[in-house]
Amino acid sequence: MPKGEQKDDWLRTLDTCVMEHIAHSDLTSQELARQLGMSERQFYRKVKQLTNTTPHRYIHQIRFHTAYQGLKQ
């Protein structure tokens, strides 16, 4: 599998994990790291590398996007 596809697959997995727990206001990057079987530091580095933002910020972006989509309907 090409490297770009691996990154896309990993981000899709992360997005799915966030969406499964989006209703939990206490969702943290630590919890996501645990869900994905990674250390917190490894998770932080990977998210930062692939998205150019912190895991905390990435979670908020997904929440805002989801809220926006809900309001649009």
TORFIDREN-891968 format. One record per residue: z, x, y of N, C-alpha, C in turn; residue in one letter. Coordinates in steps of 0.05 Angstrom, whole numbers. Each point is the difference from the previous one (the first is absolute). Layout:
<pts>
{{Z,X,Y},{Z,X,Y},{Z,X,Y},A}
...
</pts>
This chain:
<pts>
{{0,17,-24},{0,-17,24},{0,18,25},M}
{{-18,-5,19},{-1,16,24},{26,-3,16},P}
{{6,21,15},{26,1,15},{3,-23,20},K}
{{-22,-8,13},{2,-22,19},{7,-27,-14},G}
{{-10,-4,-24},{7,-24,-15},{29,0,-8},E}
{{11,24,-7},{28,2,-7},{18,-8,23},Q}
{{-8,9,24},{15,-6,24},{-1,-30,5},K}
{{-24,-12,-2},{-3,-29,4},{17,-15,-21},D}
{{0,8,-25},{15,-13,-21},{30,1,7},D}
{{9,24,8},{29,3,6},{8,-18,24},W}
{{-17,-1,20},{6,-17,23},{0,-29,-7},L}
{{-18,-8,-18},{-1,-28,-10},{26,-6,-15},R}
{{9,19,-16},{25,-4,-14},{24,-2,19},T}
{{0,16,20},{21,-1,21},{-1,-27,14},L}
{{-24,-9,8},{-2,-25,14},{9,-23,-17},D}
{{-7,1,-26},{9,-21,-18},{30,-1,-2},T}
{{12,24,-2},{29,2,-2},{14,-11,25},C}
{{-11,6,23},{11,-10,25},{-3,-30,1},V}
{{-23,-10,-7},{-5,-29,1},{18,-16,-19},M}
{{7,12,-23},{18,-13,-19},{28,-3,11},E}
{{7,18,19},{27,0,11},{1,-6,29},H}
{{-22,-11,11},{-2,-4,29},{21,-19,11},I}
{{9,-18,-16},{20,-20,9},{28,13,3},A}
{{4,23,-12},{26,13,1},{2,17,26},H}
{{16,-9,18},{2,14,26},{13,28,-4},S}
{{13,4,-22},{13,26,-4},{-17,20,-16},D}
{{-26,-6,-2},{-18,18,-14},{-1,27,14},L}
{{4,21,-15},{1,27,12},{-20,18,-14},T}
{{-6,22,13},{-17,20,-13},{13,11,-25},S}
{{26,2,0},{15,10,-23},{-5,-18,-24},Q}
{{1,-26,4},{-5,-20,-21},{-29,2,-10},E}
{{-19,3,18},{-28,2,-8},{-4,26,-16},L}
{{12,22,9},{-2,25,-14},{10,-4,-29},A}
{{23,-13,-3},{11,-5,-26},{-19,-17,-17},R}
{{-11,-21,12},{-19,-18,-14},{-25,15,-10},Q}
{{-8,20,16},{-24,16,-7},{6,25,-17},L}
{{26,4,-6},{8,22,-17},{-3,27,14},G}
{{7,1,26},{-2,24,15},{26,6,14},M}
{{4,25,7},{23,7,17},{-6,-10,28},S}
{{21,-4,16},{-4,-10,27},{-17,19,17},E}
{{5,26,-3},{-15,20,15},{-29,1,-8},R}
{{-5,-1,-26},{-28,0,-10},{-14,-25,10},Q}
{{13,-23,-1},{-11,-25,9},{-7,2,30},F}
{{19,10,16},{-4,3,29},{-25,17,5},Y}
{{-2,23,-13},{-22,18,4},{-27,-13,-7},R}
{{0,-14,-23},{-25,-12,-9},{-9,-22,20},K}
{{18,-17,8},{-7,-21,19},{-9,12,26},V}
{{14,20,10},{-8,13,25},{-27,13,-2},K}
{{-6,13,-23},{-25,13,-4},{-23,-20,-1},Q}
{{4,-23,-14},{-22,-19,-4},{-4,-20,23},L}
{{21,-5,15},{-1,-21,21},{4,11,28},T}
{{9,24,2},{6,13,26},{22,-15,15},N}
{{18,-12,-15},{23,-14,11},{23,2,-19},T}
{{24,-7,9},{23,2,-17},{1,-24,-18},T}
{{14,2,-23},{3,-24,-18},{12,-24,15},P}
{{20,5,16},{13,-22,15},{-20,-14,17},H}
{{-16,15,15},{-20,-11,17},{-22,-15,-16},R}
{{-7,12,-23},{-21,-13,-17},{10,-27,-10},Y}
{{25,-2,-8},{11,-26,-9},{-1,-20,23},I}
{{7,9,24},{-1,-19,23},{-29,-8,6},H}
{{-18,18,-2},{-28,-8,5},{-10,-21,-20},Q}
{{8,3,-25},{-8,-20,-20},{14,-27,7},I}
{{25,1,7},{15,-25,7},{-13,-14,24},R}
{{-7,16,21},{-13,-12,24},{-27,-12,-7},F}
{{-15,14,-16},{-27,-9,-8},{3,-26,-16},H}
{{19,-1,-18},{5,-24,-17},{8,-24,18},T}
{{18,6,19},{9,-21,18},{-23,-11,17},A}
{{-17,19,10},{-23,-7,16},{-19,-18,-16},Y}
{{-5,8,-25},{-18,-16,-17},{12,-28,-5},Q}
{{26,-2,-3},{13,-26,-4},{-3,-17,25},G}
{{3,12,23},{-3,-16,25},{-29,-8,5},L}
{{-18,16,-8},{-28,-6,4},{-9,-24,-16},K}
{{12,-5,-23},{-7,-22,-17},{10,-25,12},Q}
</pts>
